Amino acid sequence: MLERKPDSLDLAHQRQRQKALARSESKGGAAPERGQEGSIPDALRTEAPPLTNAELVQLQIRVIALENLVIALLAEAPDRQLHLAREMAAYISPRPGFTPHSLTVDGAAQMISLIERARHFRGLPPS
């Protein structure tokens, strides 16, 4: 059985993470557009109708629930995972020479906020 050195494994994970991050910059993590099986041709796509107030409220509720689940998961995450989450937030923050976009800046700040909020629950005994 061939064993890989920890350094080469880390390098492979790093390359994989960089590829995923590169996709997320332009499409929110979507894979590059290709003739993917099951994709809808542009000619057949229709504009989504505007969301109703009730649908927006449901989305808000779901986002709150998901935020709290992420906080719970981060509270139990190993330090390496928290470090990785901080790296991701720093990666999507504007880099020198690029125009900052408010949604990206706010998204990175929200990620850091979730990580910080999770710190309050680290080490608490289960209820």
Secondary structure as a PSIPRED ss2 file (coil, helix, strand):
# PSIPRED VFORMAT (PSIPRED V4.0)

   1 M C   1.000  0.000  0.000
   2 L C   1.000  0.000  0.000
   3 E C   1.000  0.000  0.000
   4 R C   1.000  0.000  0.000
   5 K C   1.000  0.000  0.000
   6 P H   0.000  1.000  0.000
   7 D H   0.000  1.000  0.000
   8 S H   0.000  1.000  0.000
   9 L H   0.000  1.000  0.000
  10 D H   0.000  1.000  0.000
  11 L H   0.000  1.000  0.000
  12 A H   0.000  1.000  0.000
  13 H H   0.000  1.000  0.000
  14 Q H   0.000  1.000  0.000
  15 R H   0.000  1.000  0.000
  16 Q H   0.000  1.000  0.000
  17 R H   0.000  1.000  0.000
  18 Q H   0.000  1.000  0.000
  19 K H   0.000  1.000  0.000
  20 A H   0.000  1.000  0.000
  21 L H   0.000  1.000  0.000
  22 A H   0.000  1.000  0.000
  23 R H   0.000  1.000  0.000
  24 S H   0.000  1.000  0.000
  25 E H   0.000  1.000  0.000
  26 S H   0.000  1.000  0.000
  27 K H   0.000  1.000  0.000
  28 G C   1.000  0.000  0.000
  29 G C   1.000  0.000  0.000
  30 A C   1.000  0.000  0.000
  31 A C   1.000  0.000  0.000
  32 P C   1.000  0.000  0.000
  33 E C   1.000  0.000  0.000
  34 R C   1.000  0.000  0.000
  35 G C   1.000  0.000  0.000
  36 Q C   1.000  0.000  0.000
  37 E C   1.000  0.000  0.000
  38 G C   1.000  0.000  0.000
  39 S C   1.000  0.000  0.000
  40 I C   1.000  0.000  0.000
  41 P C   1.000  0.000  0.000
  42 D H   0.000  1.000  0.000
  43 A H   0.000  1.000  0.000
  44 L H   0.000  1.000  0.000
  45 R C   1.000  0.000  0.000
  46 T C   1.000  0.000  0.000
  47 E C   1.000  0.000  0.000
  48 A C   1.000  0.000  0.000
  49 P C   1.000  0.000  0.000
  50 P C   1.000  0.000  0.000
  51 L C   1.000  0.000  0.000
  52 T C   1.000  0.000  0.000
  53 N H   0.000  1.000  0.000
  54 A H   0.000  1.000  0.000
  55 E H   0.000  1.000  0.000
  56 L H   0.000  1.000  0.000
  57 V H   0.000  1.000  0.000
  58 Q H   0.000  1.000  0.000
  59 L H   0.000  1.000  0.000
  60 Q H   0.000  1.000  0.000
  61 I H   0.000  1.000  0.000
  62 R H   0.000  1.000  0.000
  63 V H   0.000  1.000  0.000
  64 I H   0.000  1.000  0.000
  65 A H   0.000  1.000  0.000
  66 L H   0.000  1.000  0.000
  67 E H   0.000  1.000  0.000
  68 N H   0.000  1.000  0.000
  69 L H   0.000  1.000  0.000
  70 V H   0.000  1.000  0.000
  71 I H   0.000  1.000  0.000
  72 A H   0.000  1.000  0.000
  73 L H   0.000  1.000  0.000
  74 L H   0.000  1.000  0.000
  75 A H   0.000  1.000  0.000
  76 E C   1.000  0.000  0.000
  77 A C   1.000  0.000  0.000
  78 P C   1.000  0.000  0.000
  79 D H   0.000  1.000  0.000
  80 R H   0.000  1.000  0.000
  81 Q H   0.000  1.000  0.000
  82 L H   0.000  1.000  0.000
  83 H H   0.000  1.000  0.000
  84 L H   0.000  1.000  0.000
  85 A H   0.000  1.000  0.000
  86 R H   0.000  1.000  0.000
  87 E H   0.000  1.000  0.000
  88 M H   0.000  1.000  0.000
  89 A H   0.000  1.000  0.000
  90 A H   0.000  1.000  0.000
  91 Y H   0.000  1.000  0.000
  92 I H   0.000  1.000  0.000
  93 S C   1.000  0.000  0.000
  94 P C   1.000  0.000  0.000
  95 R C   1.000  0.000  0.000
  96 P C   1.000  0.000  0.000
  97 G C   1.000  0.000  0.000
  98 F C   1.000  0.000  0.000
  99 T C   1.000  0.000  0.000
 100 P C   1.000  0.000  0.000
 101 H C   1.000  0.000  0.000
 102 S H   0.000  1.000  0.000
 103 L H   0.000  1.000  0.000
 104 T H   0.000  1.000  0.000
 105 V H   0.000  1.000  0.000
 106 D H   0.000  1.000  0.000
 107 G H   0.000  1.000  0.000
 108 A H   0.000  1.000  0.000
 109 A H   0.000  1.000  0.000
 110 Q H   0.000  1.000  0.000
 111 M H   0.000  1.000  0.000
 112 I H   0.000  1.000  0.000
 113 S H   0.000  1.000  0.000
 114 L H   0.000  1.000  0.000
 115 I H   0.000  1.000  0.000
 116 E H   0.000  1.000  0.000
 117 R H   0.000  1.000  0.000
 118 A H   0.000  1.000  0.000
 119 R H   0.000  1.000  0.000
 120 H C   1.000  0.000  0.000
 121 F C   1.000  0.000  0.000
 122 R C   1.000  0.000  0.000
 123 G C   1.000  0.000  0.000
 124 L C   1.000  0.000  0.000
 125 P C   1.000  0.000  0.000
 126 P C   1.000  0.000  0.000
 127 S C   1.000  0.000  0.000
